[in-house]
Amino acid sequence: MDGVFMTGCDAMDVFEDQIVTANHHWDKQLSIHSISQRKKILDIEWEESNYLKEGAGFLYGARFSPNGDLIFCCAAGRNEIKVFDNSD
């Protein structure tokens, strides 16, 4: 069975119809799900370049900004924090 491997209560957040989940894995680290559609609507790769993927990921936190336009994430792979645009 394939699914999100969350490492704590900070690995998920809800904003309006969206749920963001942080996956503590090396791929498909960040996902957005629709509550009304009851399905995953988007996977966001932590690194798009294959060269940079080594050691990346292993997310343990994800949060929407107060207005939902941004998603803040943190990862243990290389001790990183990133901000993704969620305005579309």
Protein Blocks (a to p, Z undefined) as FASTA:
>chain_A
ZZdddfbjklgccehjbccddddbfbhkbccddfklopafbdcdfblbfklmgopajifb
dcddfkopaccdddfklopaddddfkZZ
